[in-house]
């Protein structure tokens, strides 16, 4: 297990999603159990959704 920035995971698995996230979300840390290259897009989408919910302050603007 290791802790990495969400931005690193997004850039490795699906860089096209990078611009959709806020700076706060990209700077958040996630705990992963395997190598970054082993994640698929569906798993990344789930992690991103959880980060958005965690950091949401006003859902109308996201």
mmCIF file of the N, C-alpha and C atoms, coordinates in Angstrom:
data_MODEL
# 
_entry.id   MODEL 
# 
loop_
_atom_site.group_PDB 
_atom_site.id 
_atom_site.type_symbol 
_atom_site.label_atom_id 
_atom_site.label_alt_id 
_atom_site.label_comp_id 
_atom_site.label_asym_id 
_atom_site.label_entity_id 
_atom_site.label_seq_id 
_atom_site.pdbx_PDB_ins_code 
_atom_site.Cartn_x 
_atom_site.Cartn_y 
_atom_site.Cartn_z 
_atom_site.occupancy 
_atom_site.B_iso_or_equiv 
_atom_site.pdbx_formal_charge 
_atom_site.auth_seq_id 
_atom_site.auth_comp_id 
_atom_site.auth_asym_id 
_atom_site.auth_atom_id 
_atom_site.pdbx_PDB_model_num 
ATOM 1   N N  . UNK A 1 1  ? 0.833   -1.182 0.000   1.00 0.00 ? 1  UNK A N  1 
ATOM 2   C CA . UNK A 1 1  ? 0.000   0.000  0.000   1.00 0.00 ? 1  UNK A CA 1 
ATOM 3   C C  . UNK A 1 1  ? 0.875   1.242  0.000   1.00 0.00 ? 1  UNK A C  1 
ATOM 4   N N  . UNK A 1 2  ? 0.397   2.229  -0.753  1.00 0.00 ? 2  UNK A N  1 
ATOM 5   C CA . UNK A 1 2  ? 1.118   3.499  -0.750  1.00 0.00 ? 2  UNK A CA 1 
ATOM 6   C C  . UNK A 1 2  ? 0.131   4.637  -0.981  1.00 0.00 ? 2  UNK A C  1 
ATOM 7   N N  . UNK A 1 3  ? 0.546   5.818  -0.584  1.00 0.00 ? 3  UNK A N  1 
ATOM 8   C CA . UNK A 1 3  ? -0.263  7.018  -0.733  1.00 0.00 ? 3  UNK A CA 1 
ATOM 9   C C  . UNK A 1 3  ? 0.294   7.831  -1.891  1.00 0.00 ? 3  UNK A C  1 
ATOM 10  N N  . UNK A 1 4  ? -0.594  8.212  -2.811  1.00 0.00 ? 4  UNK A N  1 
ATOM 11  C CA . UNK A 1 4  ? -0.179  9.015  -3.960  1.00 0.00 ? 4  UNK A CA 1 
ATOM 12  C C  . UNK A 1 4  ? -1.178  10.144 -4.178  1.00 0.00 ? 4  UNK A C  1 
ATOM 13  N N  . UNK A 1 5  ? -0.757  11.145 -4.916  1.00 0.00 ? 5  UNK A N  1 
ATOM 14  C CA . UNK A 1 5  ? -1.666  12.225 -5.272  1.00 0.00 ? 5  UNK A CA 1 
ATOM 15  C C  . UNK A 1 5  ? -2.613  11.732 -6.365  1.00 0.00 ? 5  UNK A C  1 
ATOM 16  N N  . UNK A 1 6  ? -3.841  12.190 -6.276  1.00 0.00 ? 6  UNK A N  1 
ATOM 17  C CA . UNK A 1 6  ? -4.827  11.824 -7.280  1.00 0.00 ? 6  UNK A CA 1 
ATOM 18  C C  . UNK A 1 6  ? -4.372  12.272 -8.670  1.00 0.00 ? 6  UNK A C  1 
ATOM 19  N N  . UNK A 1 7  ? -3.707  13.396 -8.745  1.00 0.00 ? 7  UNK A N  1 
ATOM 20  C CA . UNK A 1 7  ? -3.231  13.889 -10.042 1.00 0.00 ? 7  UNK A CA 1 
ATOM 21  C C  . UNK A 1 7  ? -2.294  12.891 -10.716 1.00 0.00 ? 7  UNK A C  1 
ATOM 22  N N  . UNK A 1 8  ? -1.433  12.235 -9.963  1.00 0.00 ? 8  UNK A N  1 
ATOM 23  C CA . UNK A 1 8  ? -0.528  11.239 -10.545 1.00 0.00 ? 8  UNK A CA 1 
ATOM 24  C C  . UNK A 1 8  ? -1.294  10.046 -11.095 1.00 0.00 ? 8  UNK A C  1 
ATOM 25  N N  . UNK A 1 9  ? -2.298  9.614  -10.360 1.00 0.00 ? 9  UNK A N  1 
ATOM 26  C CA . UNK A 1 9  ? -3.108  8.485  -10.807 1.00 0.00 ? 9  UNK A CA 1 
ATOM 27  C C  . UNK A 1 9  ? -3.866  8.853  -12.080 1.00 0.00 ? 9  UNK A C  1 
ATOM 28  N N  . UNK A 1 10 ? -4.463  10.034 -12.111 1.00 0.00 ? 10 UNK A N  1 
ATOM 29  C CA . UNK A 1 10 ? -5.226  10.466 -13.290 1.00 0.00 ? 10 UNK A CA 1 
ATOM 30  C C  . UNK A 1 10 ? -4.310  10.576 -14.504 1.00 0.00 ? 10 UNK A C  1 
ATOM 31  N N  . UNK A 1 11 ? -3.154  11.184 -14.338 1.00 0.00 ? 11 UNK A N  1 
ATOM 32  C CA . UNK A 1 11 ? -2.237  11.339 -15.466 1.00 0.00 ? 11 UNK A CA 1 
ATOM 33  C C  . UNK A 1 11 ? -1.736  10.003 -15.992 1.00 0.00 ? 11 UNK A C  1 
ATOM 34  N N  . UNK A 1 12 ? -1.617  9.015  -15.138 1.00 0.00 ? 12 UNK A N  1 
ATOM 35  C CA . UNK A 1 12 ? -1.141  7.703  -15.558 1.00 0.00 ? 12 UNK A CA 1 
ATOM 36  C C  . UNK A 1 12 ? -2.222  6.904  -16.266 1.00 0.00 ? 12 UNK A C  1 
ATOM 37  N N  . UNK A 1 13 ? -3.429  6.916  -15.725 1.00 0.00 ? 13 UNK A N  1 
ATOM 38  C CA . UNK A 1 13 ? -4.493  6.058  -16.241 1.00 0.00 ? 13 UNK A CA 1 
ATOM 39  C C  . UNK A 1 13 ? -5.306  6.740  -17.344 1.00 0.00 ? 13 UNK A C  1 
ATOM 40  N N  . UNK A 1 14 ? -5.649  7.993  -17.144 1.00 0.00 ? 14 UNK A N  1 
ATOM 41  C CA . UNK A 1 14 ? -6.542  8.669  -18.090 1.00 0.00 ? 14 UNK A CA 1 
ATOM 42  C C  . UNK A 1 14 ? -6.299  10.172 -18.083 1.00 0.00 ? 14 UNK A C  1 
ATOM 43  N N  . UNK A 1 15 ? -5.253  10.633 -18.742 1.00 0.00 ? 15 UNK A N  1 
ATOM 44  C CA . UNK A 1 15 ? -4.883  12.050 -18.707 1.00 0.00 ? 15 UNK A CA 1 
ATOM 45  C C  . UNK A 1 15 ? -5.969  12.991 -19.228 1.00 0.00 ? 15 UNK A C  1 
ATOM 46  N N  . UNK A 1 16 ? -6.880  12.501 -20.053 1.00 0.00 ? 16 UNK A N  1 
ATOM 47  C CA . UNK A 1 16 ? -7.928  13.360 -20.589 1.00 0.00 ? 16 UNK A CA 1 
ATOM 48  C C  . UNK A 1 16 ? -8.899  13.845 -19.509 1.00 0.00 ? 16 UNK A C  1 
ATOM 49  N N  . UNK A 1 17 ? -8.913  13.200 -18.361 1.00 0.00 ? 17 UNK A N  1 
ATOM 50  C CA . UNK A 1 17 ? -9.789  13.607 -17.262 1.00 0.00 ? 17 UNK A CA 1 
ATOM 51  C C  . UNK A 1 17 ? -9.160  14.676 -16.369 1.00 0.00 ? 17 UNK A C  1 
ATOM 52  N N  . UNK A 1 18 ? -7.887  14.942 -16.559 1.00 0.00 ? 18 UNK A N  1 
ATOM 53  C CA . UNK A 1 18 ? -7.146  15.845 -15.677 1.00 0.00 ? 18 UNK A CA 1 
ATOM 54  C C  . UNK A 1 18 ? -7.804  17.230 -15.581 1.00 0.00 ? 18 UNK A C  1 
ATOM 55  N N  . UNK A 1 19 ? -8.177  17.786 -16.713 1.00 0.00 ? 19 UNK A N  1 
ATOM 56  C CA . UNK A 1 19 ? -8.725  19.146 -16.733 1.00 0.00 ? 19 UNK A CA 1 
ATOM 57  C C  . UNK A 1 19 ? -10.122 19.246 -16.134 1.00 0.00 ? 19 UNK A C  1 
ATOM 58  N N  . UNK A 1 20 ? -10.762 18.121 -15.882 1.00 0.00 ? 20 UNK A N  1 
ATOM 59  C CA . UNK A 1 20 ? -12.109 18.134 -15.308 1.00 0.00 ? 20 UNK A CA 1 
ATOM 60  C C  . UNK A 1 20 ? -12.108 18.299 -13.790 1.00 0.00 ? 20 UNK A C  1 
ATOM 61  N N  . UNK A 1 21 ? -10.955 18.115 -13.170 1.00 0.00 ? 21 UNK A N  1 
ATOM 62  C CA . UNK A 1 21 ? -10.872 18.154 -11.712 1.00 0.00 ? 21 UNK A CA 1 
ATOM 63  C C  . UNK A 1 21 ? -10.342 19.497 -11.229 1.00 0.00 ? 21 UNK A C  1 
ATOM 64  N N  . UNK A 1 22 ? -10.757 19.859 -10.023 1.00 0.00 ? 22 UNK A N  1 
ATOM 65  C CA . UNK A 1 22 ? -10.264 21.098 -9.424  1.00 0.00 ? 22 UNK A CA 1 
ATOM 66  C C  . UNK A 1 22 ? -8.857  20.868 -8.876  1.00 0.00 ? 22 UNK A C  1 
ATOM 67  N N  . UNK A 1 23 ? -8.191  21.945 -8.596  1.00 0.00 ? 23 UNK A N  1 
ATOM 68  C CA . UNK A 1 23 ? -6.838  21.856 -8.039  1.00 0.00 ? 23 UNK A CA 1 
ATOM 69  C C  . UNK A 1 23 ? -6.852  21.142 -6.689  1.00 0.00 ? 23 UNK A C  1 
ATOM 70  N N  . UNK A 1 24 ? -7.865  21.400 -5.890  1.00 0.00 ? 24 UNK A N  1 
ATOM 71  C CA . UNK A 1 24 ? -7.982  20.759 -4.576  1.00 0.00 ? 24 UNK A CA 1 
ATOM 72  C C  . UNK A 1 24 ? -8.128  19.254 -4.736  1.00 0.00 ? 24 UNK A C  1 
ATOM 73  N N  . UNK A 1 25 ? -8.962  18.838 -5.675  1.00 0.00 ? 25 UNK A N  1 
ATOM 74  C CA . UNK A 1 25 ? -9.154  17.406 -5.912  1.00 0.00 ? 25 UNK A CA 1 
ATOM 75  C C  . UNK A 1 25 ? -7.873  16.757 -6.423  1.00 0.00 ? 25 UNK A C  1 
ATOM 76  N N  . UNK A 1 26 ? -7.210  17.416 -7.344  1.00 0.00 ? 26 UNK A N  1 
ATOM 77  C CA . UNK A 1 26 ? -5.965  16.867 -7.890  1.00 0.00 ? 26 UNK A CA 1 
ATOM 78  C C  . UNK A 1 26 ? -4.871  16.763 -6.829  1.00 0.00 ? 26 UNK A C  1 
ATOM 79  N N  . UNK A 1 27 ? -4.879  17.670 -5.870  1.00 0.00 ? 27 UNK A N  1 
ATOM 80  C CA . UNK A 1 27 ? -3.871  17.656 -4.817  1.00 0.00 ? 27 UNK A CA 1 
ATOM 81  C C  . UNK A 1 27 ? -4.208  16.702 -3.675  1.00 0.00 ? 27 UNK A C  1 
ATOM 82  N N  . UNK A 1 28 ? -5.371  16.076 -3.730  1.00 0.00 ? 28 UNK A N  1 
ATOM 83  C CA . UNK A 1 28 ? -5.740  15.153 -2.653  1.00 0.00 ? 28 UNK A CA 1 
ATOM 84  C C  . UNK A 1 28 ? -4.963  13.845 -2.788  1.00 0.00 ? 28 UNK A C  1 
ATOM 85  N N  . UNK A 1 29 ? -4.826  13.171 -1.687  1.00 0.00 ? 29 UNK A N  1 
ATOM 86  C CA . UNK A 1 29 ? -4.087  11.913 -1.657  1.00 0.00 ? 29 UNK A CA 1 
ATOM 87  C C  . UNK A 1 29 ? -5.038  10.735 -1.577  1.00 0.00 ? 29 UNK A C  1 
ATOM 88  N N  . UNK A 1 30 ? -4.657  9.660  -2.256  1.00 0.00 ? 30 UNK A N  1 
ATOM 89  C CA . UNK A 1 30 ? -5.432  8.423  -2.219  1.00 0.00 ? 30 UNK A CA 1 
ATOM 90  C C  . UNK A 1 30 ? -4.502  7.283  -1.834  1.00 0.00 ? 30 UNK A C  1 
ATOM 91  N N  . UNK A 1 31 ? -5.071  6.300  -1.188  1.00 0.00 ? 31 UNK A N  1 
ATOM 92  C CA . UNK A 1 31 ? -4.319  5.114  -0.778  1.00 0.00 ? 31 UNK A CA 1 
ATOM 93  C C  . UNK A 1 31 ? -4.561  4.026  -1.812  1.00 0.00 ? 31 UNK A C  1 
ATOM 94  N N  . UNK A 1 32 ? -3.489  3.508  -2.400  1.00 0.00 ? 32 UNK A N  1 
ATOM 95  C CA . UNK A 1 32 ? -3.619  2.465  -3.415  1.00 0.00 ? 32 UNK A CA 1 
ATOM 96  C C  . UNK A 1 32 ? -2.893  1.211  -2.971  1.00 0.00 ? 32 UNK A C  1 
ATOM 97  N N  . UNK A 1 33 ? -3.397  0.080  -3.441  1.00 0.00 ? 33 UNK A N  1 
ATOM 98  C CA . UNK A 1 33 ? -2.834  -1.219 -3.056  1.00 0.00 ? 33 UNK A CA 1 
ATOM 99  C C  . UNK A 1 33 ? -1.972  -1.844 -4.145  1.00 0.00 ? 33 UNK A C  1 
ATOM 100 N N  . UNK A 1 34 ? -1.968  -1.248 -5.326  1.00 0.00 ? 34 UNK A N  1 
ATOM 101 C CA . UNK A 1 34 ? -1.203  -1.833 -6.435  1.00 0.00 ? 34 UNK A CA 1 
ATOM 102 C C  . UNK A 1 34 ? -0.579  -0.733 -7.275  1.00 0.00 ? 34 UNK A C  1 
ATOM 103 N N  . UNK A 1 35 ? 0.101   -1.131 -8.324  1.00 0.00 ? 35 UNK A N  1 
ATOM 104 C CA . UNK A 1 35 ? 0.796   -0.170 -9.180  1.00 0.00 ? 35 UNK A CA 1 
ATOM 105 C C  . UNK A 1 35 ? -0.206  0.669  -9.976  1.00 0.00 ? 35 UNK A C  1 
ATOM 106 N N  . UNK A 1 36 ? 0.175   1.888  -10.295 1.00 0.00 ? 36 UNK A N  1 
ATOM 107 C CA . UNK A 1 36 ? -0.708  2.796  -11.010 1.00 0.00 ? 36 UNK A CA 1 
ATOM 108 C C  . UNK A 1 36 ? -1.145  2.235  -12.357 1.00 0.00 ? 36 UNK A C  1 
ATOM 109 N N  . UNK A 1 37 ? -0.270  1.544  -13.028 1.00 0.00 ? 37 UNK A N  1 
ATOM 110 C CA . UNK A 1 37 ? -0.581  1.016  -14.354 1.00 0.00 ? 37 UNK A CA 1 
ATOM 111 C C  . UNK A 1 37 ? -1.593  -0.124 -14.311 1.00 0.00 ? 37 UNK A C  1 
ATOM 112 N N  . UNK A 1 38 ? -1.902  -0.638 -13.138 1.00 0.00 ? 38 UNK A N  1 
ATOM 113 C CA . UNK A 1 38 ? -2.857  -1.736 -13.004 1.00 0.00 ? 38 UNK A CA 1 
ATOM 114 C C  . UNK A 1 38 ? -4.302  -1.256 -12.842 1.00 0.00 ? 38 UNK A C  1 
ATOM 115 N N  . UNK A 1 39 ? -4.510  0.042  -12.719 1.00 0.00 ? 39 UNK A N  1 
ATOM 116 C CA . UNK A 1 39 ? -5.857  0.582  -12.574 1.00 0.00 ? 39 UNK A CA 1 
ATOM 117 C C  . UNK A 1 39 ? -6.498  0.734  -13.948 1.00 0.00 ? 39 UNK A C  1 
ATOM 118 N N  . UNK A 1 40 ? -7.786  0.456  -14.026 1.00 0.00 ? 40 UNK A N  1 
ATOM 119 C CA . UNK A 1 40 ? -8.499  0.699  -15.279 1.00 0.00 ? 40 UNK A CA 1 
ATOM 120 C C  . UNK A 1 40 ? -9.331  1.967  -15.135 1.00 0.00 ? 40 UNK A C  1 
ATOM 121 N N  . UNK A 1 41 ? -9.917  2.393  -16.222 1.00 0.00 ? 41 UNK A N  1 
ATOM 122 C CA . UNK A 1 41 ? -10.645 3.668  -16.217 1.00 0.00 ? 41 UNK A CA 1 
ATOM 123 C C  . UNK A 1 41 ? -11.863 3.633  -15.295 1.00 0.00 ? 41 UNK A C  1 
ATOM 124 N N  . UNK A 1 42 ? -12.543 2.513  -15.221 1.00 0.00 ? 42 UNK A N  1 
ATOM 125 C CA . UNK A 1 42 ? -13.718 2.405  -14.347 1.00 0.00 ? 42 UNK A CA 1 
ATOM 126 C C  . UNK A 1 42 ? -13.329 2.592  -12.878 1.00 0.00 ? 42 UNK A C  1 
ATOM 127 N N  . UNK A 1 43 ? -12.233 1.993  -12.471 1.00 0.00 ? 43 UNK A N  1 
ATOM 128 C CA . UNK A 1 43 ? -11.756 2.158  -11.095 1.00 0.00 ? 43 UNK A CA 1 
ATOM 129 C C  . UNK A 1 43 ? -11.349 3.607  -10.842 1.00 0.00 ? 43 UNK A C  1 
ATOM 130 N N  . UNK A 1 44 ? -10.709 4.211  -11.824 1.00 0.00 ? 44 UNK A N  1 
ATOM 131 C CA . UNK A 1 44 ? -10.308 5.611  -11.695 1.00 0.00 ? 44 UNK A CA 1 
ATOM 132 C C  . UNK A 1 44 ? -11.532 6.507  -11.571 1.00 0.00 ? 44 UNK A C  1 
ATOM 133 N N  . UNK A 1 45 ? -12.560 6.245  -12.361 1.00 0.00 ? 45 UNK A N  1 
ATOM 134 C CA . UNK A 1 45 ? -13.787 7.031  -12.274 1.00 0.00 ? 45 UNK A CA 1 
ATOM 135 C C  . UNK A 1 45 ? -14.394 6.955  -10.877 1.00 0.00 ? 45 UNK A C  1 
ATOM 136 N N  . UNK A 1 46 ? -14.359 5.783  -10.268 1.00 0.00 ? 46 UNK A N  1 
ATOM 137 C CA . UNK A 1 46 ? -14.887 5.620  -8.910  1.00 0.00 ? 46 UNK A CA 1 
ATOM 138 C C  . UNK A 1 46 ? -14.068 6.436  -7.911  1.00 0.00 ? 46 UNK A C  1 
ATOM 139 N N  . UNK A 1 47 ? -12.762 6.409  -8.039  1.00 0.00 ? 47 UNK A N  1 
ATOM 140 C CA . UNK A 1 47 ? -11.887 7.163  -7.143  1.00 0.00 ? 47 UNK A CA 1 
ATOM 141 C C  . UNK A 1 47 ? -12.123 8.660  -7.320  1.00 0.00 ? 47 UNK A C  1 
ATOM 142 N N  . UNK A 1 48 ? -12.261 9.099  -8.569  1.00 0.00 ? 48 UNK A N  1 
ATOM 143 C CA . UNK A 1 48 ? -12.507 10.513 -8.850  1.00 0.00 ? 48 UNK A CA 1 
ATOM 144 C C  . UNK A 1 48 ? -13.846 10.949 -8.258  1.00 0.00 ? 48 UNK A C  1 
ATOM 145 N N  . UNK A 1 49 ? -14.863 10.130 -8.437  1.00 0.00 ? 49 UNK A N  1 
ATOM 146 C CA . UNK A 1 49 ? -16.187 10.470 -7.892  1.00 0.00 ? 49 UNK A CA 1 
ATOM 147 C C  . UNK A 1 49 ? -16.125 10.624 -6.379  1.00 0.00 ? 49 UNK A C  1 
ATOM 148 N N  . UNK A 1 50 ? -15.404 9.756  -5.719  1.00 0.00 ? 50 UNK A N  1 
ATOM 149 C CA . UNK A 1 50 ? -15.282 9.849  -4.262  1.00 0.00 ? 50 UNK A CA 1 
ATOM 150 C C  . UNK A 1 50 ? -14.524 11.111 -3.853  1.00 0.00 ? 50 UNK A C  1 
ATOM 151 N N  . UNK A 1 51 ? -13.509 11.488 -4.624  1.00 0.00 ? 51 UNK A N  1 
ATOM 152 C CA . UNK A 1 51 ? -12.753 12.708 -4.322  1.00 0.00 ? 51 UNK A CA 1 
ATOM 153 C C  . UNK A 1 51 ? -13.637 13.935 -4.491  1.00 0.00 ? 51 UNK A C  1 
ATOM 154 N N  . UNK A 1 52 ? -14.454 13.948 -5.544  1.00 0.00 ? 52 UNK A N  1 
ATOM 155 C CA . UNK A 1 52 ? -15.356 15.081 -5.767  1.00 0.00 ? 52 UNK A CA 1 
ATOM 156 C C  . UNK A 1 52 ? -16.340 15.213 -4.614  1.00 0.00 ? 52 UNK A C  1 
ATOM 157 N N  . UNK A 1 53 ? -16.930 14.101 -4.204  1.00 0.00 ? 53 UNK A N  1 
ATOM 158 C CA . UNK A 1 53 ? -17.887 14.133 -3.094  1.00 0.00 ? 53 UNK A CA 1 
ATOM 159 C C  . UNK A 1 53 ? -17.198 14.594 -1.812  1.00 0.00 ? 53 UNK A C  1 
ATOM 160 N N  . UNK A 1 54 ? -16.001 14.110 -1.574  1.00 0.00 ? 54 UNK A N  1 
ATOM 161 C CA . UNK A 1 54 ? -15.267 14.462 -0.364  1.00 0.00 ? 54 UNK A CA 1 
ATOM 162 C C  . UNK A 1 54 ? -14.966 15.957 -0.310  1.00 0.00 ? 54 UNK A C  1 
ATOM 163 N N  . UNK A 1 55 ? -14.611 16.529 -1.437  1.00 0.00 ? 55 UNK A N  1 
ATOM 164 C CA . UNK A 1 55 ? -14.185 17.931 -1.475  1.00 0.00 ? 55 UNK A CA 1 
ATOM 165 C C  . UNK A 1 55 ? -15.292 18.895 -1.881  1.00 0.00 ? 55 UNK A C  1 
ATOM 166 N N  . UNK A 1 56 ? -16.464 18.405 -2.067  1.00 0.00 ? 56 UNK A N  1 
ATOM 167 C CA . UNK A 1 56 ? -17.565 19.254 -2.532  1.00 0.00 ? 56 UNK A CA 1 
ATOM 168 C C  . UNK A 1 56 ? -17.907 20.307 -1.480  1.00 0.00 ? 56 UNK A C  1 
ATOM 169 N N  . UNK A 1 57 ? -17.953 21.542 -1.919  1.00 0.00 ? 57 UNK A N  1 
ATOM 170 C CA . UNK A 1 57 ? -18.409 22.616 -1.032  1.00 0.00 ? 57 UNK A CA 1 
ATOM 171 C C  . UNK A 1 57 ? -19.695 23.218 -1.571  1.00 0.00 ? 57 UNK A C  1 
ATOM 172 N N  . UNK A 1 58 ? -19.828 23.252 -2.894  1.00 0.00 ? 58 UNK A N  1 
ATOM 173 C CA . UNK A 1 58 ? -21.047 23.742 -3.500  1.00 0.00 ? 58 UNK A CA 1 
ATOM 174 C C  . UNK A 1 58 ? -21.251 22.984 -4.807  1.00 0.00 ? 58 UNK A C  1 
ATOM 175 N N  . UNK A 1 59 ? -22.122 21.997 -4.774  1.00 0.00 ? 59 UNK A N  1 
ATOM 176 C CA . UNK A 1 59 ? -22.265 21.079 -5.905  1.00 0.00 ? 59 UNK A CA 1 
ATOM 177 C C  . UNK A 1 59 ? -22.788 21.755 -7.172  1.00 0.00 ? 59 UNK A C  1 
ATOM 178 N N  . UNK A 1 60 ? -23.371 22.952 -7.075  1.00 0.00 ? 60 UNK A N  1 
ATOM 179 C CA . UNK A 1 60 ? -23.859 23.612 -8.282  1.00 0.00 ? 60 UNK A CA 1 
ATOM 180 C C  . UNK A 1 60 ? -22.735 24.004 -9.226  1.00 0.00 ? 60 UNK A C  1 
ATOM 181 N N  . UNK A 1 61 ? -21.538 24.169 -8.704  1.00 0.00 ? 61 UNK A N  1 
ATOM 182 C CA . UNK A 1 61 ? -20.428 24.651 -9.518  1.00 0.00 ? 61 UNK A CA 1 
ATOM 183 C C  . UNK A 1 61 ? -19.462 23.567 -9.957  1.00 0.00 ? 61 UNK A C  1 
ATOM 184 N N  . UNK A 1 62 ? -19.769 22.333 -9.737  1.00 0.00 ? 62 UNK A N  1 
ATOM 185 C CA . UNK A 1 62 ? -18.858 21.273 -10.185 1.00 0.00 ? 62 UNK A CA 1 
ATOM 186 C C  . UNK A 1 62 ? -19.456 20.505 -11.306 1.00 0.00 ? 62 UNK A C  1 
# 
